[in-house]
Amino acid sequence: WRIRSRRRLALQPDLALVDLGLPGIDGYELARRVRQAPQGQHLTLIALTGYGAPEQKARALAAGFDVHLVKPVDAPSLSALLAQPGTAGRARGARAQSSPQ
């Protein structure tokens, strides 16, 4: 994980859509690790998940995600979110939202 993730962070992406139910390492741990890296401080992390309970949203935001979206995500809503000025690179905690269900 370390070598590959460091290479990816070296690319300095503005935004990452991350599924919480990843094999091997879950999205919560991935978010924590990304946030620990200097390059991950200004990355916008969006949790894209089937876990929609309020405690799951709180856990995602506490792990370092900026936004929590529940699948299936409405494509126009996701597009609008991605098009918002300042979405990419916005500091952690500035926004927190869930997709309507």
Buried (B, 14 or more C-beta within 10 A) or exposed (E): EEEEBEEBBEEEBEBBBBBBEEEEEBBBBBBBBBBEEEBBEEBBBBBBBEBBEEEBBEBBBEBBBBBBBBEEBEEEEBEEBBEEEEBEEBEBEEBBBBBEE
